Amino acid sequence: METLAGIDYPTLWFLVVGGLFSGYAILDGFDFGAGAWHLFFKKEKSRRLALNAIGPVWDGNEVWLVIGGGALFAGFPVMYATLLSGMYIPFMLFLMFIIFRAVSIEFRGKEEMAWWRKMWDISYSVSSFILPFLLGIVLGNVLLGLPIGENFEYEGAGFFTFLNPFALMVGISTLALMMSHGAIYLLLKTEGRMYAKLTVLLKKGMIFFMVSFGITSLYTLIFIPHLSDTFRNQPVLFIVPLLVFLSIANVPRLSSKKKYGQAFFFSSLTISLLLVLVAIELYPNLLVSTLDPKYNITVYNAAASDKSLGIMLTFAAIGTPLVIGYTTFVYLTFRGKVKIDEMSY
């Protein structure tokens, strides 16, 4: 592949997009997880504490989604168009539920009536439950491949073809991982009875994740062999799945010792390494055609021009540290245990 000035801009942009989505998965992931547990908290104070744990940061976390989506559109417009055409329904559902989730957080505390708060509690928790599941559905279909034909057009038939067994398993595993991630974050932000309850919920969440992840991994090895081709051809890459399993194992180990800060680091690392695993399994493809390999969408045939990518990389080199700096500042400002006051949700 000829590149401008000998630089492989499409691959560099692939790494940038992957990094942005990894940041989003880690940051909004614990938001989703915390929300998915919301209805497990029976007392009003516990629910308010859980909401205020994410209150200062949830909307800032979604900035990473906006930037990641913009980077994908700018860098790989062909892939962006085909993916949204094929996954139109889950993306529209995602947009709907992310709006419901935001409205629920903001509207819940506007009135004192019990029915009002219960209604928004249900809306918030259900939305937080469905959102990571939908992201997993999309990821599962990307890994499995889509019916892409001539001119990279999606040629799928049927309203719910995206609900295949593999995608459902990836969706469930994603939800389980985010719930564990969210429980650890809440443990860092709470104390007392709620803290004690969350230690039990975290154990259940980790069992849920390890079982679902194990089943999904086994199904992948047996029924979707093309995802392990890269590892067979380059055995040195087996270090990545090994690191994934070690990272997962560290979460319950550290949690049992109540070292939740370190456990949160390893749950974040697990999310990042799993996305690295996805990148290795796909690269240089972005979307695999199940109709004919010649219709595969790759980082090269889907990319904008090298000149455009070079300019955008310059902006990314300036903008990304600013976003990281802002995110770090917010988390340092609101660090520590959550307290309820008159300004709280």
C-alpha positions in Angstrom: 0.0 0.0 0.0 1.5 3.3 -1.1 1.3 6.0 1.5 2.0 9.7 1.7 5.6 10.3 2.9 5.9 6.6 3.7 3.4 7.0 6.6 0.5 4.5 6.8 -2.2 7.1 7.6 -5.2 4.7 7.4 -3.7 2.4 10.0 -2.8 5.4 12.3 -6.4 6.7 12.1 -7.6 3.2 12.8 -5.6 3.3 16.0 -6.9 6.8 16.9 -10.6 5.7 16.4 -9.9 2.6 18.5 -8.4 4.7 21.2 -11.3 7.0 21.3 -13.9 4.3 21.5 -11.8 2.5 24.2 -12.0 5.7 26.2 -15.7 5.9 25.7 -16.3 2.3 26.7 -14.3 2.7 29.9 -15.9 6.0 31.0 -19.5 5.6 29.9 -19.2 1.9 30.7 -19.3 2.5 34.4 -22.1 4.9 34.0 -24.1 2.2 32.2 -23.2 -0.3 34.8 -24.1 1.9 37.7 -27.5 2.6 36.1 -28.1 -1.1 35.4 -27.9 -1.7 39.2 -30.1 1.2 40.0 -33.3 -0.8 40.7 -31.4 -3.1 43.0 -31.2 -0.3 45.5 -34.5 -0.1 47.4 -34.0 3.0 49.5 -34.4 6.5 48.2 -31.1 7.6 49.7 -29.2 4.8 48.1 -30.7 5.6 44.7 -29.8 9.3 45.1 -26.2 8.4 46.1 -25.9 6.2 43.0 -27.1 9.0 40.8 -24.9 11.5 42.4 -21.9 9.3 42.0 -22.1 9.7 38.3 -23.9 13.0 38.2 -20.8 15.3 37.7 -19.2 13.1 35.0 -21.8 11.2 32.9 -22.4 13.9 30.3 -18.7 14.6 30.0 -18.1 10.9 29.4 -20.4 11.0 26.4 -18.1 13.6 24.7 -15.8 10.6 23.9 -18.7 9.0 21.9 -19.2 12.2 19.9 -15.5 12.5 19.1 -15.2 8.8 18.3 -18.2 8.9 16.0 -16.9 12.0 14.3 -13.5 10.5 13.9 -15.0 7.3 12.3 -17.1 9.4 9.9 -14.2 11.6 8.9 -11.6 8.9 8.6 -13.6 6.0 7.2 -16.8 7.4 5.6 -17.4 4.2 3.6 -17.4 2.0 6.7 -19.5 4.6 8.6 -22.2 4.6 5.8 -22.3 0.8 5.5 -22.3 0.1 9.2 -25.1 2.6 9.9 -27.1 1.1 7.0 -26.8 -2.4 8.3 -27.2 -1.6 12.0 -29.8 1.1 11.6 -32.2 -0.3 14.1 -29.8 -0.9 17.0 -28.2 2.5 16.4 -31.6 4.3 16.4 -32.6 2.3 19.6 -29.3 3.3 21.1 -30.0 7.0 20.3 -33.5 6.7 21.8 -32.4 5.1 25.0 -29.4 7.4 25.6 -31.9 10.3 25.4 -34.3 8.6 27.8 -31.3 8.0 30.2 -30.2 11.6 30.1 -33.8 12.9 30.6 -34.3 10.4 33.5 -31.2 11.6 35.3 -32.2 15.3 35.0 -36.0 14.9 35.6 -36.0 12.5 38.5 -35.4 15.0 41.2 -37.7 17.8 39.8 -40.7 16.6 41.8 -41.2 14.9 45.2 -44.0 12.5 44.2 -43.0 8.8 44.7 -44.7 7.7 41.4 -42.7 10.4 39.5 -39.4 9.3 40.9 -40.2 5.6 40.4 -41.1 6.2 36.8 -37.8 7.9 36.1 -35.9 5.3 38.1 -37.3 2.6 35.9 -36.6 4.6 32.7 -33.0 5.3 33.9 -32.2 1.7 34.9 -33.8 0.1 31.8 -32.0 2.5 29.5 -28.7 1.8 31.2 -29.4 -1.9 30.9 -30.2 -1.8 27.2 -27.5 0.6 26.0 -24.4 -1.7 26.6 -26.4 -4.7 25.3 -27.0 -2.8 22.0 -23.4 -1.8 21.8 -22.5 -5.5 22.2 -25.0 -6.4 19.5 -23.3 -4.1 17.0 -19.9 -5.3 18.0 -21.0 -8.9 17.6 -22.3 -8.3 14.1 -19.1 -6.5 13.1 -17.0 -9.5 14.3 -19.3 -12.0 12.6 -19.5 -10.1 9.3 -22.3 -8.4 7.4 -23.9 -9.2 4.0 -22.0 -6.5 2.1 -22.2 -6.6 -1.7 -21.1 -4.6 -4.7 -20.3 -0.9 -4.1 -20.1 -1.8 -0.3 -23.8 -1.7 0.0 -25.5 -3.6 2.8 -27.7 -6.4 1.3 -29.2 -7.9 4.5 -32.8 -9.0 4.5 -35.2 -9.2 7.5 -36.0 -6.7 10.3 -34.1 -8.4 13.1 -31.3 -10.2 11.3 -28.8 -8.5 13.6 -30.2 -10.6 16.5 -28.1 -13.7 15.7 -26.9 -16.0 18.5 -23.3 -14.7 18.5 -24.3 -11.0 18.6 -26.7 -11.8 21.5 -23.9 -13.5 23.5 -21.6 -10.6 22.9 -24.4 -8.2 24.0 -24.9 -10.1 27.2 -21.2 -10.3 27.9 -20.8 -6.6 27.3 -23.7 -5.8 29.7 -22.2 -8.1 32.3 -18.8 -6.5 32.0 -20.2 -3.0 32.3 -22.3 -4.0 35.4 -19.2 -5.2 37.1 -17.3 -2.1 36.1 -20.1 0.1 37.4 -20.3 -1.8 40.7 -16.6 -1.2 41.3 -17.0 2.5 40.6 -19.9 2.8 43.0 -17.8 1.0 45.7 -15.2 3.8 45.2 -17.9 6.5 45.7 -20.1 5.1 48.5 -19.8 3.9 52.2 -21.9 2.3 54.9 -24.8 0.0 54.1 -24.8 0.8 50.4 -21.1 -0.1 50.2 -21.8 -3.4 51.9 -24.7 -4.2 49.5 -22.4 -3.3 46.5 -19.8 -5.8 47.6 -22.4 -8.5 47.2 -23.7 -7.2 43.9 -20.1 -7.0 42.5 -19.6 -10.7 43.3 -22.8 -11.5 41.4 -21.8 -9.2 38.5 -18.4 -10.9 38.2 -19.9 -14.4 38.1 -22.4 -13.2 35.5 -19.5 -11.8 33.4 -17.2 -14.7 33.7 -19.9 -17.2 32.8 -21.2 -15.2 29.8 -17.6 -14.4 28.6 -16.6 -18.0 28.9 -19.6 -19.2 26.9 -19.0 -16.6 24.2 -15.3 -17.4 23.9 -16.1 -21.1 23.5 -18.7 -20.4 20.9 -16.3 -18.2 19.0 -13.6 -20.9 18.9 -16.0 -23.6 17.7 -18.3 -21.8 15.3 -16.4 -18.6 14.1 -12.9 -19.8 13.4 -12.0 -16.9 11.1 -11.7 -14.7 14.2 -8.6 -16.7 15.4 -6.8 -16.9 12.0 -4.6 -13.9 12.9 -3.5 -15.6 16.1 -2.7 -18.9 14.3 -0.6 -17.1 11.7 1.2 -14.9 14.3 1.5 -16.9 17.6 3.2 -14.1 19.4 -0.2 -12.3 19.4 -1.5 -14.9 21.9 0.0 -12.6 24.5 -3.1 -10.4 24.1 -5.8 -13.0 25.1 -3.5 -14.1 27.9 -3.3 -10.6 29.2 -7.1 -10.4 28.9 -7.6 -13.4 31.1 -5.0 -12.2 33.7 -6.7 -8.8 33.8 -10.1 -10.4 34.4 -8.7 -12.7 37.1 -7.2 -9.6 38.9 -10.6 -8.0 39.3 -12.2 -10.5 41.8 -8.8 -11.0 43.4 -8.3 -7.4 44.2 -12.0 -6.9 45.1 -11.8 -9.6 47.7 -9.0 -7.6 49.3 -11.2 -4.4 49.1 -8.6 -2.8 46.8 -11.3 -1.3 44.6 -9.1 1.4 43.1 -6.8 -1.3 41.6 -9.8 -3.4 40.7 -11.2 -0.5 38.8 -7.9 -0.1 36.9 -8.0 -3.8 35.9 -11.7 -3.7 34.8 -10.8 -0.7 32.7 -7.7 -2.6 31.3 -10.0 -5.5 30.6 -12.2 -3.4 28.4 -9.2 -1.9 26.6 -7.6 -5.3 26.0 -10.9 -6.8 24.7 -11.1 -4.0 22.2 -7.5 -4.6 21.2 -8.4 -8.2 20.7 -11.3 -7.1 18.4 -8.9 -4.8 16.5 -6.4 -7.7 16.0 -9.1 -10.1 14.8 -10.4 -7.6 12.2 -7.4 -5.7 10.9 -6.9 -4.7 8.1 -10.7 -5.2 7.7 -13.2 -2.9 9.2 -16.2 -4.8 8.1 -16.1 -8.4 6.7 -18.5 -9.3 3.9 -20.3 -12.6 4.4 -21.1 -12.7 0.6 -17.7 -12.4 -0.9 -14.2 -11.4 0.5 -13.7 -9.0 -2.4 -16.4 -6.8 -0.8 -14.6 -6.5 2.6 -14.3 -3.0 3.8 -10.7 -2.3 4.9 -8.8 0.5 6.5 -7.5 1.3 3.0 -10.6 1.1 0.7 -12.8 2.9 3.3 -10.4 5.7 4.2 -10.4 9.3 3.3 -7.4 10.6 1.3 -4.0 10.5 3.0 -3.8 14.2 2.9 -7.1 14.5 4.8 -6.1 11.9 7.3 -2.7 13.7 7.8 -4.5 17.0 8.6 -7.0 15.3 10.9 -4.2 13.5 12.8 -2.6 16.9 13.5 -5.9 18.1 15.0 -6.2 14.9 16.9 -2.7 15.3 18.3 -3.8 18.7 19.6 -7.4 17.9 20.7 -7.0 14.5 22.3 -4.7 15.8 25.2 -7.1 18.6 25.8 -10.0 16.1 26.2 -7.9 13.9 28.4 -6.9 16.9 30.5 -10.5 18.0 30.9 -11.6 14.5 31.9 -8.8 14.2 34.4 -9.6 17.6 35.9 -13.3 16.7 36.4 -12.5 13.4 38.1 -9.9 15.0 40.4 -12.4 17.7 41.3 -15.2 15.3 42.2 -13.0 12.6 43.7 -13.9 11.0 47.1 -17.1 9.6 48.6 -20.5 11.0 47.6 -22.4 13.2 50.0 -26.1 14.3 49.6 -26.8 18.0 50.0 -29.4 20.5 48.7 -27.6 20.7 45.3 -27.7 16.9 44.8 -29.9 15.0 42.3 
